[in-house]
Structures are given as structure tokens and as C-alpha cells.
Amino acid sequence: MPSSPNTVLTAQEAVSPIADGEFIWCHSMGATPYALLEGLVAHARGKHDIQLMQLHTEHSEMLTQPDLQGHLRNRCFFVSGCTRRTVNEGRDEFVPIFLSEIPKLFRRGEQRVDTALIQVSPPDAHGNCSLGISVEATRAAVEVADKVIAQINPRMPRVHGESFIHYTRFDRILEADTPLPEVFSHEPGEVERKIGEHVASLIHDGDCLQMGIGDIPNAVLGYLTHHRDLGIHTEMFSDGLIDLYNAGAITNTRKRKYPGRIVATFVLGSRRLYEFVDDNPDVVLLDTEYVNDTQIIRQNNNVVAINSALQVDVTGQVCADSIGPHIYSGVGGQVDFIRGAALSEGGRGIIAMPATAVHGTVSRITAMLTPGAGVVTTRAHAQYVITEYGIANLRGKSLKERARELIAIAAPQFREELARDVRDLWGYSVM
């Protein structure tokens, strides 16, 4: 890299231009610049009312230390394990918003960005650094931020797409070789395999898939190795996609948007995944304003959107961001893709989840959502709901018909109770 007068030796030096009352955007997911965050925590103790905007961050436990109150406050567009407790205690903030809308907040000036903290690859021969494994809303934040402070990490992959930023855009540079956060896949259990098999039964050759991370997406992918010409247009993907790609099932040839390319906005997984996307021209990571735009999603035919939920009531309302009033995660891109799939020619929207929680003692299918629970996907948007007990198709169904369909895929020990609750609430006899 050409020498830069903006290169500093310590993280605290790098963040030293940050002033009282600033709104900071933090690069998120596996690209969380936790070396810079350690410097920010030390710097913030001498400042007041700094707001740190973020999605899901990794290795960021230092941000929730009690002595930071009044100095640094997390403003979460998606809640992670690091911030879940502090958000629910009222020490940090949660902003419910579609992931596709966050870049618009920045670009339209509805949310100011004083500083962007990012982690990038070393510059190439032309001086361009890559945002690497996570583009999401960070591209937009960098465009509008007054200051950009970058950690240049030789371990960050160089990923194709809308990830490139010239190093002269950086006001401060910290060169730090730190491991990238990794999330490892687990072998799906019996419940996840049954759910995966049901989901896979709705997927056909040539479909364009959106899925997330976890045991259920991995189980679904495991049943698709003999499919052909699958396409990927998804908010994110993880390690489970690699084997399907290597098996020849993913070609992206039938997609209308970026044919021949896997499209996502970030990846999160193991080192194997990060090596897979490094300088791979078959993978492009793009801004969430584009990837999660329903008008873009719908242009691909046969989109299958596979998402999860914490709770679904018998009318089809989907809670995916909270357990009662307690915030668990965020709105994310679920609605973007469920609606995009519905608008796609031949598309299908799927909510897939285990039928129970808390070791089988609580039904995830309920007569009514727990008071305080947030409706992420409305009952008008819901199409397929899948548990290990089967598939409920809600499209075009009445409330009574939906209740019957959903009770049929609830855990057997809860079905009679659910039927009684439905009868008591609405006078429907569904069993």
C-alpha cells in the first residue's frame, strides 16, 4: 500500500477524531472491526453521548460495560447476543426497520452518520480495498459519513461486488492482523432434518433461493444436492451453500438478475466460507438496498424465501424479533423476501421452525401471540408455515381454515388445547 499520513499505530489513536454526541456506524457481522471497538471504548470514557449504530456485531462484548453509560450507547438495527440484555434493560436502543431501508436512511439524510468504523482488505494495485465478507448497509454509511476510520486486515477476503473503497477515502487507518469471527455449523438434529425435508419438497429445479444461517437452512440444503440449476439471491449465506455449489446444483443460469452469480449482502461462517468467497467471481456481495428490494427480488422467477420464526399464531401472524415484549433479534430481511417471493412468478414464501421451544414444553404455534410480541410478517403475507409435523399452506385460506391447517402441524400434545382456545376466542370448531 502506498504510504499514508493517516496510518496510526493504535486503535485509540485511530478513533481519536470522534467527538461528543457523534452518530457512528459500525461495520457488522463477521466484519465487525473489534480492534477499533476496543479503542473506541477507551476513547468514549472521556466523551459523552456517542451513539454507535450497528447490525449484528461479533466479538463486541466490550460495548456493554456498565461504566459506558452516558458515554457510549448502542443503537441496534438488529440485536445480537452481545446487546440483547442491555437493550431489554433499557441501557441500549433497538430500532425496528427493514434491512433494505437502512441504506435509505443514510442516503436520504434521515439519519446522520458522523463516522464510519470499518474493516477492509489490503488495497490492490489500484488502491482499492474491499469491505470483504459484509457489505450490507456499510457501503451506504461510507458514502455519506464525514469521517471513515478503517482497520486494514490482511485476513479480510477480497470479495467481488459493491465492496470496493479507495484507500484515500480513509481519514484514519489502523493496520491490524486479527482473526475474523467464525460461526460453525452443527449437524442438524432429527427435528431439523424433518423440517428440511418438508421444505425441500417445495423446491424445484431452477428455483432461486433465499435462506439464512443455522441448522434448518443447512438441513434444507442437504436435501438439494440432486437438484439442478438452482439460483441464489439472498441476504446472506453460510458454509452449507458450499457443498451444494460444489455438487453442481447451483448454477444461477435461470436468474434474471445477475445470472451466473451468487448474490448476497453478507456471509458469516467459518474460514472455509471466507476462503470460498475470496476473489471468487461467481459471488457478488451488494448493498442491501438492492439485494433486499422487493422490486429486484420479484424479477427473478420462482423465488423461494425460507425464513424462521419464534412464534406463529393460528391466524398466520409471524413473530420473529421478540419473545413477548423482550427483543431477541430484529426485523431484518424477512418481510423483504417473503413479499418479494410472493410477487415473483411462481414464487413461494416459507416460514420454517420447530413446533416447540424450551425442550418441548412450549408450543411455537399459539392461539394468540404473547402480549408484547412484534408482528414481523403479517398474516396477509404468510404463505407456507412448516414444522417437523408437516406443511400448512395459508394462501387464500380463511381464519378458520388457517387455524385448522396450523393446529395440524403443531406438536400433538398441544393440539387439543389450541382447538379449545380457538373455539373460546372465535367460536370456531376446528377439530
C-alpha positions in Angstrom: 0.0 0.0 0.0 1.3 3.5 -0.8 2.3 5.2 2.4 -0.4 7.3 4.1 0.0 10.1 6.6 -3.3 8.8 8.1 -1.9 5.5 9.3 -1.7 5.2 13.1 -0.2 2.7 15.4 -3.0 2.1 18.0 -6.8 1.8 17.9 -7.2 4.6 20.3 -5.2 6.9 18.0 -7.4 5.8 15.1 -10.7 6.8 16.8 -9.3 10.0 18.4 -11.2 12.3 16.0 -14.5 11.1 17.3 -16.3 13.8 19.3 -19.1 14.1 21.8 -22.6 13.4 20.5 -21.5 11.7 17.3 -23.5 9.1 15.5 -21.1 6.3 14.4 -21.8 3.4 12.0 -20.1 0.1 12.8 -19.3 -2.4 10.1 -21.2 -5.5 11.3 -21.5 -9.4 11.2 -18.2 -11.1 10.6 -16.6 -7.8 9.5 -17.1 -6.2 13.0 -13.9 -4.2 13.5 -13.5 -5.2 17.1 -9.9 -4.0 17.2 -11.2 -0.5 16.6 -14.1 -1.0 19.0 -11.6 -1.7 21.8 -10.0 1.7 21.1 -13.5 3.3 20.9 -14.4 2.0 24.3 -11.3 3.5 25.9 -11.8 6.8 24.0 -15.5 7.1 24.8 -14.9 7.1 28.5 -13.7 10.7 28.1 -16.6 11.6 25.8 -20.4 12.0 26.2 -23.5 10.8 24.3 -21.8 8.8 21.5 -24.3 6.7 19.6 -23.0 3.5 18.0 -25.3 2.3 15.2 -24.9 -1.4 14.2 -26.5 -4.6 13.0 -25.4 -7.9 14.5 -21.9 -7.5 15.8 -19.4 -10.2 16.8 -16.7 -10.0 19.5 -18.3 -6.8 20.8 -19.0 -7.6 24.4 -16.8 -4.6 25.5 -19.5 -2.3 24.2 -22.0 -3.1 27.0 -19.8 -2.4 30.0 -21.8 -0.6 32.7 -19.4 2.3 33.1 -20.0 3.3 29.5 -23.5 4.7 30.4 -23.6 8.3 29.4 -20.6 7.9 27.3 -21.4 5.3 24.6 -24.8 3.9 23.7 -25.6 1.1 21.2 -28.2 1.9 18.7 -29.1 -1.5 17.3 -30.9 -2.1 14.0 -30.6 -5.8 14.8 -29.9 -7.2 18.3 -27.2 -9.7 18.9 -26.2 -11.8 21.8 -23.9 -9.0 22.9 -26.6 -6.4 23.2 -29.7 -8.4 23.9 -29.6 -7.9 27.7 -28.7 -4.2 27.6 -31.5 -3.4 25.0 -34.1 -5.2 27.2 -32.8 -3.4 30.3 -33.2 0.0 28.5 -29.5 0.8 28.5 -29.3 0.5 24.7 -31.7 1.2 21.9 -33.4 -1.0 19.3 -34.6 0.4 16.0 -37.2 -1.8 14.2 -36.6 -1.4 10.5 -36.4 -3.5 7.3 -32.8 -4.1 6.4 -33.4 -2.7 2.9 -34.4 0.6 4.4 -31.2 1.3 6.4 -29.1 2.5 3.5 -32.0 4.8 2.5 -32.0 6.4 6.0 -28.3 7.3 5.4 -28.6 8.4 1.7 -31.7 10.5 2.3 -30.2 12.2 5.3 -32.8 10.9 7.7 -30.1 9.5 9.9 -26.8 11.3 10.0 -23.5 9.4 10.0 -20.6 11.3 11.5 -18.1 8.5 11.4 -18.0 5.0 9.9 -15.8 2.3 11.5 -15.0 -0.4 9.0 -12.7 -3.4 8.4 -11.3 -3.9 4.9 -8.8 -6.0 2.9 -5.4 -4.5 2.0 -5.6 -2.3 -1.1 -4.9 -3.8 -4.5 -2.5 -2.4 -7.1 -5.1 0.4 -7.8 -5.5 1.4 -4.2 -9.0 -0.3 -3.8 -9.8 -2.0 -0.5 -12.7 -4.5 -0.2 -15.4 -4.4 2.5 -14.9 -8.2 2.3 -17.5 -10.5 3.8 -20.0 -7.9 4.7 -21.4 -5.1 2.5 -24.9 -4.8 4.0 -25.6 -1.1 4.9 -21.9 -0.2 5.4 -21.5 0.8 1.7 -24.1 3.5 2.2 -22.6 4.6 5.5 -19.2 5.1 3.9 -20.7 7.1 1.1 -22.2 9.7 3.5 -20.0 9.7 6.6 -18.0 12.8 7.4 -15.1 10.5 8.6 -14.2 7.0 7.7 -11.8 5.1 10.1 -10.6 1.8 8.7 -8.9 -1.3 10.0 -6.9 -2.9 7.2 -6.7 -6.6 7.9 -4.7 -9.0 5.7 -7.1 -11.8 6.7 -10.1 -10.0 5.2 -11.1 -11.6 1.8 -11.3 -9.5 -1.3 -14.9 -10.1 -2.4 -16.4 -9.0 -5.7 -19.5 -6.7 -6.0 -20.2 -3.3 -4.4 -17.4 -3.7 -1.8 -14.6 -1.6 -3.1 -13.4 1.6 -1.5 -10.3 3.5 -2.4 -7.9 3.8 0.5 -7.7 7.6 0.1 -11.3 7.7 1.4 -10.0 6.8 4.9 -9.3 9.5 7.4 -7.6 7.1 9.8 -6.0 3.7 9.1 -5.1 1.1 11.6 -3.2 -1.9 10.2 -4.1 -4.8 12.4 -3.9 -8.6 11.7 -6.8 -10.0 13.7 -8.8 -13.2 13.2 -12.2 -12.9 11.6 -15.1 -14.0 13.8 -16.2 -17.5 12.8 -19.6 -19.2 13.2 -19.5 -23.0 12.9 -22.3 -25.2 11.5 -23.7 -28.1 13.6 -25.0 -31.4 12.3 -28.8 -30.9 12.0 -30.8 -33.0 14.5 -33.8 -35.1 13.8 -36.3 -32.2 14.1 -34.3 -30.0 11.8 -33.9 -32.9 9.2 -37.7 -33.4 9.2 -38.3 -29.7 8.7 -35.6 -29.6 6.0 -37.2 -32.5 4.1 -40.6 -30.8 4.1 -39.1 -27.5 2.9 -37.1 -29.3 0.2 -40.3 -30.9 -1.1 -41.4 -27.4 -2.2 -38.2 -26.6 -4.1 -37.8 -27.5 -7.8 -35.0 -27.4 -10.3 -34.3 -23.8 -11.5 -35.7 -22.2 -8.3 -34.0 -19.1 -6.9 -33.3 -19.4 -3.2 -33.1 -17.1 -0.2 -32.1 -18.6 3.2 -30.4 -17.8 6.4 -28.0 -19.4 8.8 -28.5 -22.3 11.2 -29.4 -25.9 11.4 -32.7 -25.6 9.4 -31.1 -23.9 6.3 -28.3 -26.5 6.4 -30.8 -29.3 6.6 -32.7 -27.9 3.6 -29.5 -27.6 1.6 -28.6 -31.2 2.4 -31.7 -32.4 0.6 -31.0 -30.4 -2.6 -27.8 -32.0 -3.9 -29.6 -33.7 -6.8 -31.4 -30.5 -7.9 -30.2 -28.7 -10.9 -29.8 -25.0 -12.0 -30.7 -23.6 -8.6 -30.0 -19.9 -8.2 -29.1 -17.8 -5.1 -30.3 -14.3 -4.4 -30.2 -14.0 -0.6 -29.5 -11.6 2.2 -26.7 -13.9 3.5 -25.4 -17.4 3.3 -23.1 -19.6 5.3 -21.0 -22.8 4.9 -23.9 -25.0 4.0 -24.0 -23.5 0.5 -20.5 -24.6 -0.5 -21.2 -28.3 -0.8 -24.3 -27.6 -2.9 -22.3 -25.3 -5.2 -19.5 -27.9 -5.5 -22.1 -30.6 -6.3 -23.2 -28.6 -9.3 -26.7 -28.0 -8.1 -26.2 -24.2 -8.1 -25.6 -22.6 -11.5 -27.6 -19.4 -11.3 -28.3 -19.7 -15.0 -32.1 -19.2 -14.8 -31.8 -15.9 -12.8 -32.8 -12.6 -14.5 -30.7 -10.5 -12.0 -27.0 -11.3 -12.0 -27.3 -14.5 -14.0 -24.4 -16.9 -13.3 -23.7 -15.2 -9.9 -24.5 -15.9 -6.3 -25.9 -12.7 -4.9 -25.9 -11.8 -1.2 -25.2 -8.8 1.0 -23.0 -10.6 3.6 -21.7 -14.0 4.6 -21.0 -15.4 8.0 -19.4 -18.7 8.8 -16.1 -20.5 9.1 -12.7 -19.8 7.5 -13.7 -22.3 4.8 -16.5 -20.0 3.7 -14.3 -16.9 3.8 -11.8 -18.7 1.5 -14.7 -19.7 -0.8 -15.7 -16.1 -1.4 -12.2 -14.7 -1.6 -11.7 -13.4 -5.2 -14.4 -15.7 -6.4 -16.1 -14.1 -9.5 -19.1 -16.4 -9.0 -20.0 -14.5 -5.8 -21.0 -10.8 -5.5 -21.9 -9.0 -2.3 -24.1 -6.0 -2.9 -25.8 -3.2 -1.0 -28.9 -4.3 1.0 -30.9 -1.5 -0.7 -30.6 -3.5 -3.9 -30.4 -7.2 -2.7 -33.5 -6.8 -0.4 -35.5 -4.6 -2.7 -38.8 -6.4 -3.4 -38.8 -4.9 -6.9 -35.5 -6.6 -7.6 -36.3 -9.9 -5.9 -39.5 -10.3 -7.9 -37.7 -10.0 -11.2 -36.2 -13.5 -10.6 -38.8 -16.2 -11.3 -39.6 -19.0 -8.8 -38.1 -17.3 -5.8 -38.3 -19.5 -2.7 -37.8 -17.4 0.5 -37.0 -19.6 3.6 -37.2 -17.8 6.9 -37.7 -18.7 10.6 -39.9 -17.5 13.4 -40.1 -17.5 17.2 -43.9 -17.8 17.3 -46.8 -18.0 14.8 -50.4 -17.6 15.8 -53.3 -19.6 14.3 -54.2 -16.7 12.0 -50.7 -16.7 10.5 -49.2 -13.7 12.2 -45.4 -14.3 12.5 -43.3 -13.0 15.3 -39.6 -13.2 14.5 -37.9 -10.5 16.5 -39.1 -10.8 20.1 -40.2 -13.2 22.9 -43.2 -11.3 24.1 -42.0 -7.8 24.8 -38.4 -8.8 25.1 -36.4 -8.1 22.0 -34.5 -11.0 20.7 -33.1 -10.1 17.2 -34.7 -7.8 14.7 -36.9 -7.4 11.6 -34.0 -8.0 9.2 -34.9 -9.0 5.7 -37.7 -11.5 6.3 -40.6 -9.3 5.0 -38.5 -8.1 2.1 -38.0 -11.6 0.8 -41.4 -13.0 1.8 -43.1 -10.3 -0.2 -40.6 -10.4 -3.0 -41.2 -14.2 -3.3 -45.0 -13.6 -3.4 -44.5 -11.1 -6.3 -42.2 -13.4 -8.2 -43.7 -15.5 -10.9 -44.0 -19.0 -9.3 -42.5 -17.8 -6.0 -43.1 -19.3 -2.6 -42.6 -17.8 0.9 -41.8 -20.2 3.7 -41.6 -19.8 7.5 -39.9 -22.9 8.9 -39.5 -23.5 12.6 -39.6 -26.3 15.2 -43.1 -26.8 16.6 -42.0 -26.3 20.2 -39.5 -24.4 22.4 -38.0 -24.8 25.8 -37.4 -28.6 25.5 -40.9 -29.3 24.2 -42.8 -27.5 26.9 -43.9 -24.5 24.9 -45.8 -24.5 21.6 -44.5 -22.1 19.0 -47.9 -22.2 17.3 -50.3 -20.3 19.6 -53.9 -19.1 19.5 -52.6 -15.6 20.1 -49.2 -14.1 20.1 -47.7 -13.5 23.5 -48.6 -9.9 24.7 -45.9 -7.5 23.5 -44.7 -9.8 20.7 -43.9 -8.0 17.5 -45.6 -8.9 14.2 -42.8 -9.1 11.6 -44.7 -10.9 8.8 -48.4 -10.1 8.7 -51.0 -12.8 8.2 -51.7 -11.4 4.8 -48.1 -12.0 3.8 -47.8 -15.5 5.2 -48.0 -18.4 2.8 -46.3 -21.7 3.9 -45.6 -22.5 7.5 -43.6 -25.6 8.1 -42.7 -27.6 11.3 -41.4 -31.2 11.7 -45.1 -32.3 11.6 -45.9 -31.0 8.2 -46.7 -28.1 5.9 -49.5 -25.6 6.3 -50.5 -23.6 3.2 -52.3 -20.4 4.3 -52.6 -18.7 1.0 -56.2 -17.9 0.2 -57.4 -19.5 3.4 -60.0 -18.1 5.9 -59.1 -17.6 9.5 -60.9 -20.9 10.4 -59.1 -22.8 7.7 -55.8 -21.3 8.8 -56.4 -22.4 12.3 -57.1 -25.9 11.2 -54.0 -26.1 9.0 -51.7 -24.7 11.7 -53.0 -26.8 14.5 -52.4 -29.9 12.3 -48.7 -29.1 12.3 -48.4 -28.1 15.9 -46.9 -30.6 18.3 -49.6 -33.3 19.1 -49.6 -32.6 22.8 -50.8 -29.0 22.2 -53.4 -29.6 19.5 -56.5 -30.1 21.7 -55.6 -27.1 23.9 -55.1 -24.9 20.7 -58.5 -26.1 19.4 -60.2 -25.2 22.7 -58.5 -21.7 22.6 -59.7 -21.1 19.1 -63.3 -22.1 20.0 -63.2 -19.9 23.1 -61.8 -16.9 21.2 -63.7 -17.1 17.9 -66.3 -19.8 18.2 -64.6 -22.0 15.5 -64.7 -25.7 15.8 -61.5 -26.9 14.1 -61.1 -30.5 15.4 
